[in-house]
């Protein structure tokens, strides 16, 4: 089965951890993830600027490692990211900011990527949001 997964919650929220565990279970079960889409406050899970207390799970680092290890399509909504100060090198230059905080393997793209993922997948599973 093909899954698309959308995350709407920040990395410190329980929904982020649940989404990560679900994504791991999808792959462990022999299924496919066609795209991970990070939207609204979920874009913070892709930011290299997130600092997690030592006694808590570093969800942002775990997401980054998971996407890299499995060579997944990790898309961060560009509008939500810009609004929250999550920038790749190109956007940092464009908006004349001092630094970028969106490293590889993340890709900035539009909301159309979520729509496309829903079309490509058998199931779209969303975590978090209001």
C-alpha positions, 0 to 999 in steps of 0.5 A, a space after each residue: 500500500 502507498 501512503 502519503 503522510 502530512 504533519 501539521 504539528 510542531 516537533 515537540 507535540 505528541 502528534 509529531 512523534 506519532 507521525 514518525 512512529 507511524 511512518 516507521 511502521 509503514 516501512 517496516 510493514 513493507 509499504 511505501 511512503 510516496 511523500 511526507 508533507 510538512 505544513 503549518 507548524 509541522 514545518 518546524 520539524 524540518 528546521 535545523 534551528 530547533 533545540 530540544 532539551 536533553 531529556 526529551 526526544 529530538 523529533 526534528 533530528 529523528 525526522 531528518 535522519 528518517 527521511 535521509 536514511 530511507 531517501 524519502 520525499 520530504 516536502 516542506 510547504 514554502 508558504 508555511 515555512 516562510 511565515 515561520 522563518 524556516 528558510 533554505 539557502 535560496 530563500 534566505 538570499 532572496 529575502 536577505 536573511 543572514 542564515 538558512 535553517 532548512 538543510 537537506 534532505 528537505 525540499 521547499 515546495 507548494 501545497 500542490 505537492 500535498 494534493 499530488 501526494 494524495 492522488 499518488 497514494 492509496 491513503 493520506 494520513 494526517 497528524 496534528 492540526 486544529 
